[in-house]
Amino acid sequence: MSEPRTPAEEILRVLEPDEHIEAVSFGRWGGFGEEPSWADESPPKITPEVMGRPMLWGEAARLLDDPRWRIAGDYGLEETFALWIWTNRRVLFVGCYDGATWLAGVPRNPTEGMPRLVGGG
């Protein structure tokens, strides 16, 4: 399987069978809320006007179809947007430890299972 080229592909890759996305909400860029390094080249499609507003997958997918950034990143500086992704089974979000980022998730509804720390724990 090839590496995902866009954040949308990263999200679709982690979905379980029969799981579908219901809504997505964007937060700020990076750990400190600065703008992406490429913002001057071409304005980011994810603007403050859309941040914090849950949107359907069709609308969000157009914003996530951007090869200039990824959700999963190496240690250093967080170079992704914060995200909440509601599916019919889980709530996904960006986990972070020492700048490394990845998609993490919790059950959408109360369920038996052992909670675990997400991040550096």
Buried (B, 14 or more C-beta within 10 A) or exposed (E): EEEBEBBBBBBBEBBEEEEEBBBBBBBBBBBEEEEBEEEEEEEBEBEEEBBEEBBEBEBBBEBBEBEBBBBBBEEEEBBBBBBBBBBEBBBBBBBBEEBBBBBBBEEBEEEEEEEEEBEEE
